[in-house]
């Protein structure tokens, strides 16, 4: 009986401790966005996560060209998938960010601080570099080929992690996420 009480007491102490970071103590910089922009931005981030998963799957299958195509078409500086013919993202005209020290232009960047935009540029450039590196691999791929490709992919995920460690988005609406 005594060990059970000791475990319960320990569990209570651990669960009631303030060891984890609470949302109101989140050290990341908050970027407040209008709800429709936050929703579109988060949808794009989820798309990038799906692209990363597809890239890893293509590499695991030894299909380096497919990995390169996914990165080039969906994540690189040439990324156009969500933009209309004028280069604008859905639901975005001139508005918040103009004259407020934020970015300019038709995309998400005009809502973001300069450091965030720089991190985004690093992500897209790393994806483009990855696409170039992956496209050079010929069959059969060697261990060295895999190492170079994974190294280039690491640069992409390092850019993701740096941004996610530094920033958080607020303004997200309560509407359910499409599946």
OpenMM code with the backbone's topology and positions (N, CA, C; nanometers):
from openmm import Vec3, app, unit

residues = "UNK UNK UNK UNK UNK UNK UNK UNK UNK UNK UNK UNK UNK UNK UNK UNK UNK UNK UNK UNK UNK UNK UNK UNK UNK UNK UNK UNK UNK UNK UNK UNK UNK UNK UNK UNK UNK UNK UNK UNK UNK UNK UNK UNK UNK UNK UNK UNK UNK UNK UNK UNK UNK UNK UNK UNK UNK UNK UNK UNK UNK UNK UNK UNK UNK UNK UNK UNK UNK UNK UNK UNK UNK UNK UNK UNK UNK UNK UNK UNK UNK UNK UNK UNK UNK UNK UNK UNK UNK UNK UNK UNK UNK UNK UNK UNK UNK UNK UNK UNK UNK UNK UNK UNK UNK UNK UNK UNK UNK UNK UNK UNK UNK UNK UNK UNK UNK UNK UNK UNK UNK UNK UNK UNK UNK UNK UNK UNK UNK UNK UNK UNK UNK UNK UNK UNK UNK UNK UNK UNK UNK UNK UNK UNK UNK UNK UNK UNK UNK UNK UNK UNK UNK UNK UNK UNK UNK UNK UNK UNK UNK UNK UNK UNK UNK UNK UNK UNK UNK UNK UNK UNK UNK UNK UNK UNK UNK UNK UNK".split()
positions = [
    Vec3(0.0820, -0.1200, 0.0000),
    Vec3(0.0000, 0.0000, 0.0000),
    Vec3(0.0861, 0.1259, 0.0000),
    Vec3(0.1959, 0.1211, 0.0753),
    Vec3(0.2833, 0.2380, 0.0852),
    Vec3(0.3423, 0.2779, -0.0509),
    Vec3(0.3881, 0.1833, -0.1349),
    Vec3(0.4399, 0.2231, -0.2664),
    Vec3(0.3323, 0.2895, -0.3533),
    Vec3(0.2086, 0.2442, -0.3432),
    Vec3(0.1003, 0.3035, -0.4211),
    Vec3(0.0787, 0.4481, -0.3785),
    Vec3(0.0770, 0.4732, -0.2485),
    Vec3(0.0597, 0.6100, -0.1995),
    Vec3(0.1760, 0.6983, -0.2430),
    Vec3(0.2962, 0.6425, -0.2384),
    Vec3(0.4139, 0.7178, -0.2800),
    Vec3(0.4041, 0.7539, -0.4290),
    Vec3(0.3634, 0.6583, -0.5111),
    Vec3(0.3462, 0.6850, -0.6538),
    Vec3(0.2368, 0.7886, -0.6798),
    Vec3(0.1260, 0.7783, -0.6078),
    Vec3(0.0191, 0.8766, -0.6233),
    Vec3(0.0660, 1.0154, -0.5824),
    Vec3(0.1405, 1.0246, -0.4730),
    Vec3(0.1924, 1.1537, -0.4287),
    Vec3(0.2900, 1.2102, -0.5319),
    Vec3(0.3772, 1.1260, -0.5853),
    Vec3(0.4727, 1.1697, -0.6861),
    Vec3(0.3989, 1.2161, -0.8120),
    Vec3(0.2983, 1.1407, -0.8550),
    Vec3(0.2201, 1.1788, -0.9730),
    Vec3(0.1518, 1.3132, -0.9506),
    Vec3(0.0979, 1.3350, -0.8289),
    Vec3(0.0330, 1.4616, -0.7989),
    Vec3(0.1321, 1.5774, -0.8079),
    Vec3(0.2516, 1.5594, -0.7521),
    Vec3(0.3531, 1.6644, -0.7564),
    Vec3(0.3936, 1.6951, -0.8994),
    Vec3(0.4166, 1.5913, -0.9792),
    Vec3(0.4582, 1.6113, -1.1175),
    Vec3(0.3477, 1.6792, -1.1978),
    Vec3(0.2254, 1.6318, -1.1846),
    Vec3(0.1154, 1.6874, -1.2615),
    Vec3(0.0773, 1.8276, -1.2176),
    Vec3(0.0980, 1.8607, -1.0912),
    Vec3(0.0610, 1.9941, -1.0445),
    Vec3(0.1758, 2.0928, -1.0525),
    Vec3(0.2949, 2.0448, -1.0879),
    Vec3(0.4090, 2.1361, -1.0987),
    Vec3(0.3934, 2.2247, -1.2201),
    Vec3(0.4659, 2.3339, -1.2192),
    Vec3(0.4608, 2.4292, -1.3294),
    Vec3(0.5835, 2.4120, -1.4164),
    Vec3(0.6249, 2.2874, -1.4390),
    Vec3(0.7480, 2.2596, -1.5130),
    Vec3(0.7324, 2.2882, -1.6621),
    Vec3(0.6136, 2.2737, -1.7159),
    Vec3(0.5956, 2.2957, -1.8597),
    Vec3(0.5632, 2.4428, -1.8857),
    Vec3(0.5870, 2.4847, -2.0100),
    Vec3(0.5575, 2.6212, -2.0488),
    Vec3(0.4091, 2.6304, -2.0815),
    Vec3(0.3393, 2.7190, -2.0115),
    Vec3(0.1977, 2.7406, -2.0393),
    Vec3(0.1850, 2.8365, -2.1555),
    Vec3(0.0676, 2.8380, -2.2181),
    Vec3(0.0461, 2.9236, -2.3351),
    Vec3(0.0741, 3.0698, -2.3037),
    Vec3(0.0350, 3.1166, -2.1829),
    Vec3(0.0586, 3.2569, -2.1497),
    Vec3(0.2057, 3.2854, -2.1185),
    Vec3(0.2866, 3.1802, -2.1098),
    Vec3(0.4301, 3.1959, -2.0878),
    Vec3(0.5108, 3.1550, -2.2110),
    Vec3(0.4439, 3.1355, -2.3216),
    Vec3(0.5095, 3.0932, -2.4450),
    Vec3(0.6123, 3.1996, -2.4842),
    Vec3(0.7398, 3.1627, -2.4930),
    Vec3(0.8435, 3.2623, -2.5214),
    Vec3(0.8497, 3.3067, -2.6679),
    Vec3(0.7744, 3.2403, -2.7539),
    Vec3(0.7796, 3.2760, -2.8956),
    Vec3(0.7101, 3.4098, -2.9207),
    Vec3(0.7526, 3.4777, -3.0243),
    Vec3(0.6906, 3.6038, -3.0650),
    Vec3(0.5557, 3.5743, -3.1286),
    Vec3(0.4532, 3.6411, -3.0792),
    Vec3(0.3193, 3.6228, -3.1337),
    Vec3(0.3010, 3.7121, -3.2554),
    Vec3(0.2454, 3.6560, -3.3607),
    Vec3(0.2086, 3.7326, -3.4790),
    Vec3(0.0569, 3.7270, -3.4882),
    Vec3(-0.0060, 3.8393, -3.4606),
    Vec3(-0.1520, 3.8475, -3.4651),
    Vec3(-0.1952, 3.8744, -3.6083),
    Vec3(-0.2778, 3.7881, -3.6603),
    Vec3(-0.3266, 3.7998, -3.7980),
    Vec3(-0.4783, 3.8038, -3.7983),
    Vec3(-0.5368, 3.8688, -3.8991),
    Vec3(-0.6821, 3.8559, -3.9154),
    Vec3(-0.7155, 3.7071, -3.9312),
    Vec3(-0.8290, 3.6663, -3.8810),
    Vec3(-0.8647, 3.5237, -3.8791),
    Vec3(-0.8539, 3.4582, -4.0163),
    Vec3(-0.9032, 3.5238, -4.1219),
    Vec3(-0.9001, 3.4597, -4.2547),
    Vec3(-0.7557, 3.4433, -4.3036),
    Vec3(-0.6678, 3.5348, -4.2684),
    Vec3(-0.5279, 3.5237, -4.3079),
    Vec3(-0.4595, 3.4142, -4.2252),
    Vec3(-0.4869, 3.4125, -4.0955),
    Vec3(-0.4289, 3.3091, -4.0087),
    Vec3(-0.4715, 3.1705, -4.0555),
    Vec3(-0.5995, 3.1545, -4.0901),
    Vec3(-0.6484, 3.0250, -4.1372),
    Vec3(-0.5779, 2.9832, -4.2661),
    Vec3(-0.5638, 3.0768, -4.3606),
    Vec3(-0.4968, 3.0458, -4.4874),
    Vec3(-0.3493, 3.0144, -4.4643),
    Vec3(-0.2862, 3.0902, -4.3759),
    Vec3(-0.1447, 3.0677, -4.3457),
    Vec3(-0.1237, 2.9300, -4.2815),
    Vec3(-0.2072, 2.8961, -4.1855),
    Vec3(-0.1944, 2.7656, -4.1198),
    Vec3(-0.2233, 2.6517, -4.2176),
    Vec3(-0.3157, 2.6728, -4.3102),
    Vec3(-0.3418, 2.5717, -4.4134),
    Vec3(-0.2165, 2.5523, -4.4984),
    Vec3(-0.1484, 2.6617, -4.5317),
    Vec3(-0.0253, 2.6495, -4.6101),
    Vec3(0.0825, 2.5756, -4.5305),
    Vec3(0.0918, 2.6018, -4.4012),
    Vec3(0.1904, 2.5314, -4.3182),
    Vec3(0.1601, 2.3817, -4.3142),
    Vec3(0.0320, 2.3467, -4.3028),
    Vec3(-0.0051, 2.2040, -4.3052),
    Vec3(0.0283, 2.1425, -4.4406),
    Vec3(0.0126, 2.2184, -4.5479),
    Vec3(0.0496, 2.1697, -4.6811),
    Vec3(0.1998, 2.1423, -4.6871),
    Vec3(0.2788, 2.2320, -4.6300),
    Vec3(0.4241, 2.2103, -4.6271),
    Vec3(0.4594, 2.0841, -4.5477),
    Vec3(0.3888, 2.0587, -4.4377),
    Vec3(0.4134, 1.9354, -4.3614),
    Vec3(0.3820, 1.8126, -4.4466),
    Vec3(0.2738, 1.8183, -4.5206),
    Vec3(0.2400, 1.7085, -4.6108),
    Vec3(0.3454, 1.6913, -4.7194),
    Vec3(0.3946, 1.8037, -4.7715),
    Vec3(0.5006, 1.7972, -4.8729),
    Vec3(0.6264, 1.7321, -4.8157),
    Vec3(0.6624, 1.7688, -4.6931),
    Vec3(0.7799, 1.7070, -4.6305),
    Vec3(0.7613, 1.5562, -4.6168),
    Vec3(0.6425, 1.5153, -4.5759),
    Vec3(0.6145, 1.3719, -4.5635),
    Vec3(0.6262, 1.3028, -4.6990),
    Vec3(0.5728, 1.3659, -4.8030),
    Vec3(0.5814, 1.3087, -4.9378),
    Vec3(0.7267, 1.3018, -4.9861),
    Vec3(0.8066, 1.4021, -4.9521),
    Vec3(0.9488, 1.4025, -4.9895),
    Vec3(1.0219, 1.2884, -4.9203),
    Vec3(0.9981, 1.2721, -4.7909),
    Vec3(1.0626, 1.1626, -4.7167),
    Vec3(1.0213, 1.0282, -4.7765),
    Vec3(0.8941, 1.0137, -4.8105),
    Vec3(0.8472, 0.8886, -4.8718),
    Vec3(0.9159, 0.8637, -5.0054),
    Vec3(0.9282, 0.9688, -5.0868),
    Vec3(0.9947, 0.9538, -5.2169),
    Vec3(1.1410, 0.9142, -5.1988),
    Vec3(1.2092, 0.9754, -5.1029),
    Vec3(1.3490, 0.9392, -5.0768),
    Vec3(1.3579, 0.7938, -5.0299),
    Vec3(1.2678, 0.7543, -4.9410),
    Vec3(1.2677, 0.6165, -4.8918),
    Vec3(1.2471, 0.5170, -5.0061),
    Vec3(1.1708, 0.5577, -5.1072),
    Vec3(1.1471, 0.4727, -5.2243),
    Vec3(1.2582, 0.4844, -5.3281),
    Vec3(1.3563, 0.5712, -5.3006),
    Vec3(1.4657, 0.5907, -5.3958),
    Vec3(1.4275, 0.6770, -5.5150),
    Vec3(1.3147, 0.7471, -5.5063),
    Vec3(1.2675, 0.8303, -5.6163),
    Vec3(1.3079, 0.9760, -5.5905),
    Vec3(1.4329, 1.0052, -5.6164),
    Vec3(1.4872, 1.1372, -5.5883),
    Vec3(1.4269, 1.2441, -5.6790),
    Vec3(1.3949, 1.2094, -5.8030),
    Vec3(1.3341, 1.3068, -5.8929),
    Vec3(1.1967, 1.3481, -5.8414),
    Vec3(1.1192, 1.2529, -5.7910),
    Vec3(0.9879, 1.2869, -5.7346),
    Vec3(1.0053, 1.3799, -5.6140),
    Vec3(1.1025, 1.3515, -5.5276),
    Vec3(1.1298, 1.4386, -5.4129),
    Vec3(1.1659, 1.5786, -5.4606),
    Vec3(1.2471, 1.5867, -5.5665),
    Vec3(1.2880, 1.7159, -5.6216),
    Vec3(1.1677, 1.7919, -5.6777),
    Vec3(1.0806, 1.7224, -5.7480),
    Vec3(0.9629, 1.7863, -5.8082),
    Vec3(0.8706, 1.8398, -5.6988),
    Vec3(0.8480, 1.7625, -5.5951),
    Vec3(0.7612, 1.8077, -5.4846),
    Vec3(0.8175, 1.9363, -5.4243),
    Vec3(0.9459, 1.9376, -5.3957),
    Vec3(1.0070, 2.0566, -5.3346),
    Vec3(1.0032, 2.1758, -5.4296),
    Vec3(1.0387, 2.1541, -5.5543),
    Vec3(1.0446, 2.2647, -5.6505),
    Vec3(0.9069, 2.3247, -5.6779),
    Vec3(0.8073, 2.2397, -5.6913),
    Vec3(0.6747, 2.2879, -5.7286),
    Vec3(0.5923, 2.3366, -5.6107),
    Vec3(0.6218, 2.2888, -5.4910),
    Vec3(0.5353, 2.3191, -5.3775),
    Vec3(0.6007, 2.3989, -5.2648),
    Vec3(0.7337, 2.4063, -5.2630),
    Vec3(0.7985, 2.4677, -5.1472),
    Vec3(0.9088, 2.5677, -5.1810),
    Vec3(0.9573, 2.5684, -5.3022),
    Vec3(1.0729, 2.6516, -5.3354),
    Vec3(1.0324, 2.7971, -5.3562),
    Vec3(1.1288, 2.8793, -5.3901),
    Vec3(1.1008, 3.0206, -5.4163),
    Vec3(1.0114, 3.0353, -5.5384),
    Vec3(0.9994, 2.9296, -5.6165),
    Vec3(0.9094, 2.9318, -5.7328),
    Vec3(0.7693, 2.8839, -5.6974),
    Vec3(0.7443, 2.8599, -5.5688),
    Vec3(0.6176, 2.8065, -5.5203),
    Vec3(0.5015, 2.8963, -5.5623),
    Vec3(0.4061, 2.8414, -5.6343),
    Vec3(0.2938, 2.9202, -5.6848),
    Vec3(0.1582, 2.8543, -5.6582),
    Vec3(0.1569, 2.7405, -5.5921),
    Vec3(0.0357, 2.6584, -5.5856),
    Vec3(-0.0874, 2.7313, -5.5323),
    Vec3(-0.0722, 2.8193, -5.4343),
    Vec3(-0.1896, 2.8837, -5.3752),
    Vec3(-0.2166, 3.0219, -5.4334),
    Vec3(-0.1360, 3.0664, -5.5263),
    Vec3(-0.1487, 3.2025, -5.5762),
    Vec3(-0.2360, 3.2087, -5.7015),
    Vec3(-0.3069, 3.3200, -5.7153),
    Vec3(-0.3867, 3.3405, -5.8356),
    Vec3(-0.2962, 3.3919, -5.9478),
    Vec3(-0.3493, 3.4145, -6.0681),
    Vec3(-0.2641, 3.4599, -6.1794),
    Vec3(-0.1921, 3.5920, -6.1523),
    Vec3(-0.2414, 3.6718, -6.0585),
    Vec3(-0.1764, 3.7981, -6.0249),
    Vec3(-0.0720, 3.7793, -5.9143),
    Vec3(-0.0541, 3.6555, -5.8658),
    Vec3(0.0434, 3.6288, -5.7617),
    Vec3(-0.0079, 3.6508, -5.6212),
    Vec3(-0.1399, 3.6719, -5.6067),
    Vec3(-0.1973, 3.6976, -5.4752),
    Vec3(-0.2470, 3.5687, -5.4125),
    Vec3(-0.2427, 3.5643, -5.2803),
    Vec3(-0.2992, 3.4515, -5.2080),
    Vec3(-0.4485, 3.4743, -5.1896),
    Vec3(-0.5266, 3.3683, -5.1718),
    Vec3(-0.6723, 3.3820, -5.1602),
    Vec3(-0.7126, 3.4773, -5.0481),
    Vec3(-0.8073, 3.5661, -5.0764),
    Vec3(-0.8634, 3.6544, -4.9757),
    Vec3(-0.7730, 3.7684, -4.9340),
    Vec3(-0.6703, 3.7967, -5.0117),
    Vec3(-0.5757, 3.8979, -4.9688),
    Vec3(-0.5663, 4.0109, -5.0695),
    Vec3(-0.6070, 4.1280, -5.0265),
    Vec3(-0.5877, 4.2489, -5.1046),
    Vec3(-0.4977, 4.3401, -5.0243),
    Vec3(-0.5046, 4.4670, -5.0475),
    Vec3(-0.4260, 4.5597, -4.9675),
    Vec3(-0.4932, 4.5700, -4.8314),
    Vec3(-0.4161, 4.5871, -4.7273),
    Vec3(-0.4765, 4.5955, -4.5953),
    Vec3(-0.3718, 4.5975, -4.4885),
    Vec3(-0.3997, 4.5268, -4.3783),
    Vec3(-0.3110, 4.5252, -4.2648),
    Vec3(-0.1679, 4.5002, -4.3088),
    Vec3(-0.0785, 4.5705, -4.2496),
    Vec3(0.0610, 4.5542, -4.2843),
    Vec3(0.1107, 4.6711, -4.3653),
    Vec3(0.0249, 4.7339, -4.4413),
    Vec3(0.0652, 4.8470, -4.5225),
    Vec3(0.0895, 4.9669, -4.4319),
    Vec3(0.2118, 5.0198, -4.4364),
    Vec3(0.2446, 5.1367, -4.3563),
    Vec3(0.2595, 5.1073, -4.2089),
    Vec3(0.2644, 4.9812, -4.1699),
    Vec3(0.2735, 4.9449, -4.0286),
    Vec3(0.4072, 4.8796, -3.9962),
    Vec3(0.5063, 4.8988, -4.0808),
    Vec3(0.6354, 4.8380, -4.0552),
    Vec3(0.6408, 4.6916, -4.0954),
    Vec3(0.5366, 4.6431, -4.1556),
    Vec3(0.5336, 4.5048, -4.1998),
    Vec3(0.5696, 4.5011, -4.3475),
    Vec3(0.5620, 4.3838, -4.4069),
    Vec3(0.5994, 4.3691, -4.5458),
    Vec3(0.4979, 4.4297, -4.6406),
    Vec3(0.5332, 4.4251, -4.7668),
    Vec3(0.4437, 4.4729, -4.8714),
    Vec3(0.4288, 4.3612, -4.9730),
    Vec3(0.3378, 4.3798, -5.0647),
    Vec3(0.3186, 4.2797, -5.1675),
    Vec3(0.1928, 4.2007, -5.1443),
    Vec3(0.1678, 4.1026, -5.2305),
    Vec3(0.0404, 4.0332, -5.2294),
    Vec3(0.0318, 3.9128, -5.1353),
    Vec3(0.1411, 3.8626, -5.0833),
    Vec3(0.1381, 3.7375, -5.0084),
    Vec3(0.1341, 3.7549, -4.8582),
    Vec3(0.1567, 3.6456, -4.7876),
    Vec3(0.1556, 3.6455, -4.6419),
    Vec3(0.2616, 3.7371, -4.5830),
    Vec3(0.3724, 3.7534, -4.6529),
    Vec3(0.4833, 3.8316, -4.6003),
    Vec3(0.4464, 3.9719, -4.5589),
    Vec3(0.3465, 4.0296, -4.6232),
    Vec3(0.3112, 4.1668, -4.5882),
    Vec3(0.2462, 4.1766, -4.4505),
    Vec3(0.2080, 4.0634, -4.3938),
    Vec3(0.1509, 4.0606, -4.2600),
    Vec3(0.2561, 4.0271, -4.1536),
    Vec3(0.3767, 3.9980, -4.1970),
    Vec3(0.4778, 3.9415, -4.1078),
    Vec3(0.5918, 4.0388, -4.0812),
    Vec3(0.6540, 4.0240, -3.9620),
    Vec3(0.7714, 4.1054, -3.9327),
    Vec3(0.8892, 4.0658, -4.0230),
    Vec3(0.9845, 4.1542, -4.0359),
    Vec3(1.0997, 4.1334, -4.1244),
    Vec3(1.1741, 4.0039, -4.0929),
    Vec3(1.1996, 3.9753, -3.9651),
    Vec3(1.2724, 3.8526, -3.9293),
    Vec3(1.1970, 3.7278, -3.9738),
    Vec3(1.0657, 3.7307, -3.9615),
    Vec3(0.9842, 3.6179, -4.0053),
    Vec3(0.9967, 3.6004, -4.1560),
    Vec3(0.9890, 3.7114, -4.2295),
    Vec3(1.0013, 3.7036, -4.3752),
    Vec3(1.1376, 3.6496, -4.4155),
    Vec3(1.2413, 3.6891, -4.3425),
    Vec3(1.3757, 3.6381, -4.3722),
    Vec3(1.3817, 3.4873, -4.3492),
    Vec3(1.3194, 3.4398, -4.2420),
    Vec3(1.3162, 3.2953, -4.2159),
    Vec3(1.2373, 3.2231, -4.3240),
    Vec3(1.1275, 3.2826, -4.3688),
    Vec3(1.0495, 3.2228, -4.4767),
    Vec3(1.1306, 3.2136, -4.6046),
    Vec3(1.2070, 3.3184, -4.6327),
    Vec3(1.2931, 3.3170, -4.7517),
    Vec3(1.3981, 3.2072, -4.7408),
    Vec3(1.4520, 3.1859, -4.6201),
    Vec3(1.5499, 3.0777, -4.5997),
    Vec3(1.4863, 2.9420, -4.6257),
    Vec3(1.3640, 2.9236, -4.5780),
    Vec3(1.2930, 2.7979, -4.5999),
    Vec3(1.2760, 2.7721, -4.7496),
    Vec3(1.2238, 2.8711, -4.8220),
    Vec3(1.1977, 2.8522, -4.9648),
    Vec3(1.3277, 2.8326, -5.0433),
    Vec3(1.4338, 2.9043, -5.0052),
    Vec3(1.5632, 2.8870, -5.0726),
    Vec3(1.6202, 2.7483, -5.0430),
    Vec3(1.6069, 2.7019, -4.9189),
    Vec3(1.6559, 2.5677, -4.8830),
    Vec3(1.5788, 2.4614, -4.9610),
    Vec3(1.4494, 2.4807, -4.9786),
    Vec3(1.3690, 2.3856, -5.0562),
    Vec3(1.4145, 2.3836, -5.2014),
    Vec3(1.4456, 2.4998, -5.2555),
    Vec3(1.4931, 2.5053, -5.3938),
    Vec3(1.6292, 2.4369, -5.4070),
    Vec3(1.7172, 2.4600, -5.3106),
    Vec3(1.8483, 2.3929, -5.3118),
    Vec3(1.8306, 2.2428, -5.3004),
    Vec3(1.7418, 2.1999, -5.2102),
    Vec3(1.7132, 2.0565, -5.1966),
    Vec3(1.6675, 1.9990, -5.3308),
    Vec3(1.5753, 2.0686, -5.3980),
    Vec3(1.5233, 2.0195, -5.5263),
    Vec3(1.6367, 2.0025, -5.6276),
    Vec3(1.7275, 2.0979, -5.6315),
    Vec3(1.8409, 2.0905, -5.7241),
    Vec3(1.9303, 1.9723, -5.6904),
    Vec3(1.9602, 1.9544, -5.5616),
    Vec3(2.0466, 1.8440, -5.5177),
    Vec3(1.9806, 1.7093, -5.5471),
    Vec3(1.8537, 1.6956, -5.5100),
    Vec3(1.7842, 1.5676, -5.5291),
    Vec3(1.7728, 1.5317, -5.6768),
    Vec3(1.7545, 1.6309, -5.7624),
    Vec3(1.7386, 1.6057, -5.9059),
    Vec3(1.8671, 1.5552, -5.9710),
    Vec3(1.9814, 1.5737, -5.9063),
    Vec3(2.1084, 1.5294, -5.9654),
    Vec3(2.1391, 1.3823, -5.9388),
    Vec3(2.0632, 1.3189, -5.8512),
    Vec3(2.0910, 1.1791, -5.8159),
    Vec3(2.0443, 1.0868, -5.9278),
    Vec3(2.1327, 0.9982, -5.9680),
    Vec3(2.0981, 0.8996, -6.0703),
    Vec3(2.0972, 0.7601, -6.0084),
    Vec3(2.0206, 0.6718, -6.0681),
    Vec3(2.0101, 0.5349, -6.0174),
    Vec3(2.1325, 0.4554, -6.0629),
    Vec3(2.1788, 0.3670, -5.9843),
    Vec3(2.1383, 0.3429, -5.8464),
    Vec3(2.2035, 0.4448, -5.7531),
    Vec3(2.1257, 0.4916, -5.6571),
    Vec3(2.1757, 0.5915, -5.5626),
    Vec3(2.2746, 0.5272, -5.4666),
    Vec3(2.3814, 0.5990, -5.4394),
    Vec3(2.4840, 0.5500, -5.3464),
    Vec3(2.4549, 0.6014, -5.2053),
    Vec3(2.5260, 0.5485, -5.1096),
    Vec3(2.5168, 0.5986, -4.9724),
    Vec3(2.5516, 0.7464, -4.9695),
    Vec3(2.6522, 0.7857, -5.0443),
    Vec3(2.6920, 0.9275, -5.0502),
    Vec3(2.5787, 1.0128, -5.1073),
    Vec3(2.5061, 0.9618, -5.2079),
    Vec3(2.3920, 1.0351, -5.2635),
    Vec3(2.2865, 1.0595, -5.1554),
    Vec3(2.2549, 0.9530, -5.0823),
    Vec3(2.1560, 0.9665, -4.9741),
    Vec3(2.2028, 1.0684, -4.8706),
    Vec3(2.3294, 1.0655, -4.8356),
    Vec3(2.3818, 1.1582, -4.7353),
    Vec3(2.3698, 1.3031, -4.7815),
    Vec3(2.4025, 1.3286, -4.9072),
    Vec3(2.3946, 1.4652, -4.9593),
    Vec3(2.2486, 1.5116, -4.9649),
    Vec3(2.1601, 1.4245, -5.0095),
    Vec3(2.0187, 1.4602, -5.0198),
    Vec3(1.9587, 1.4834, -4.8810),
    Vec3(1.9869, 1.3952, -4.7880),
    Vec3(1.9346, 1.4123, -4.6521),
    Vec3(1.9935, 1.5382, -4.5888),
    Vec3(2.1190, 1.5683, -4.6173),
    Vec3(2.1790, 1.6921, -4.5674),
    Vec3(2.1061, 1.8151, -4.6205),
    Vec3(2.0699, 1.8137, -4.7474),
    Vec3(1.9953, 1.9255, -4.8059),
    Vec3(1.8545, 1.9331, -4.7467),
    Vec3(1.7931, 1.8175, -4.7211),
    Vec3(1.6610, 1.8163, -4.6589),
    Vec3(1.6693, 1.8678, -4.5151),
    Vec3(1.7780, 1.8362, -4.4468),
    Vec3(1.7975, 1.8864, -4.3102),
    Vec3(1.7957, 2.0397, -4.3101),
    Vec3(1.8523, 2.1029, -4.4123),
    Vec3(1.8506, 2.2486, -4.4195),
    Vec3(1.7069, 2.3019, -4.4300),
    Vec3(1.6201, 2.2281, -4.4982),
    Vec3(1.4792, 2.2667, -4.5080),
    Vec3(1.4141, 2.2560, -4.3706),
    Vec3(1.4302, 2.1425, -4.3049),
    Vec3(1.3635, 2.1231, -4.1761),
    Vec3(1.4242, 2.2108, -4.0673),
    Vec3(1.5511, 2.2457, -4.0794),
    Vec3(1.6124, 2.3387, -3.9845),
    Vec3(1.5464, 2.4761, -3.9969),
    Vec3(1.5173, 2.5176, -4.1202),
    Vec3(1.4469, 2.6444, -4.1402),
    Vec3(1.3065, 2.6383, -4.0796),
    Vec3(1.2382, 2.5255, -4.0961),
    Vec3(1.1055, 2.5083, -4.0356),
    Vec3(1.1146, 2.5223, -3.8838),
    Vec3(1.2063, 2.4483, -3.8269),
    Vec3(1.2191, 2.4466, -3.6813),
    Vec3(1.2550, 2.5841, -3.6262),
    Vec3(1.3448, 2.6550, -3.6919),
    Vec3(1.3848, 2.7874, -3.6444),
    Vec3(1.2653, 2.8814, -3.6378),
    Vec3(1.1827, 2.8777, -3.7392),
    Vec3(1.0656, 2.9653, -3.7426),
    Vec3(0.9636, 2.9241, -3.6368),
    Vec3(0.9360, 2.7952, -3.6271),
    Vec3(0.8388, 2.7472, -3.5288),
    Vec3(0.8875, 2.7694, -3.3861),
    Vec3(1.0177, 2.7667, -3.3651),
    Vec3(1.0726, 2.7954, -3.2324),
    Vec3(1.0632, 2.9436, -3.1977),
    Vec3(1.0617, 3.0307, -3.2973),
    Vec3(1.0654, 3.1749, -3.2738),
    Vec3(0.9279, 3.2416, -3.2763),
    Vec3(0.8321, 3.1865, -3.3510),
    Vec3(0.7040, 3.2543, -3.3736),
    Vec3(0.5855, 3.1630, -3.3488),
    Vec3(0.4739, 3.2264, -3.3163),
    Vec3(0.3443, 3.1591, -3.3100),
    Vec3(0.2419, 3.2525, -3.3733),
    Vec3(0.1376, 3.1958, -3.4252),
    Vec3(0.0343, 3.2721, -3.4941),
    Vec3(-0.0901, 3.2771, -3.4067),
    Vec3(-0.1476, 3.3952, -3.3941),
    Vec3(-0.2781, 3.4066, -3.3279),
    Vec3(-0.3764, 3.4645, -3.4287),
    Vec3(-0.5036, 3.4558, -3.3948),
    Vec3(-0.6071, 3.5040, -3.4857),
    Vec3(-0.6745, 3.3923, -3.5616),
    Vec3(-0.6396, 3.2688, -3.5287),
    Vec3(-0.6967, 3.1543, -3.5994),
    Vec3(-0.8429, 3.1389, -3.5593),
    Vec3(-0.9283, 3.1214, -3.6585),
    Vec3(-1.0712, 3.1100, -3.6310),
    Vec3(-1.1025, 2.9741, -3.5711),
    Vec3(-1.2225, 2.9622, -3.5239),
    Vec3(-1.2658, 2.8379, -3.4602),
    Vec3(-1.3232, 2.7381, -3.5589),
    Vec3(-1.3207, 2.7713, -3.6894),
    Vec3(-1.3806, 2.6784, -3.7849),
    Vec3(-1.2970, 2.5510, -3.7930),
    Vec3(-1.3614, 2.4369, -3.8163),
    Vec3(-1.2890, 2.3101, -3.8206),
    Vec3(-1.1907, 2.3044, -3.9388),
    Vec3(-1.0829, 2.2323, -3.9183),
    Vec3(-0.9812, 2.2138, -4.0220),
    Vec3(-1.0331, 2.1119, -4.1225),
    Vec3(-1.0293, 2.1455, -4.2535),
    Vec3(-1.0743, 2.0476, -4.3539),
    Vec3(-0.9819, 1.9266, -4.3552),
    Vec3(-1.0401, 1.8100, -4.3796),
    Vec3(-0.9595, 1.6867, -4.3816),
    Vec3(-0.9332, 1.6422, -4.5203),
] * unit.nanometer
topology = app.Topology()
chain = topology.addChain("A")
for resn in residues:
    res = topology.addResidue(resn, chain)
    for name in ("N", "CA", "C"):
        topology.addAtom(name, app.Element.getBySymbol(name[0]), res)
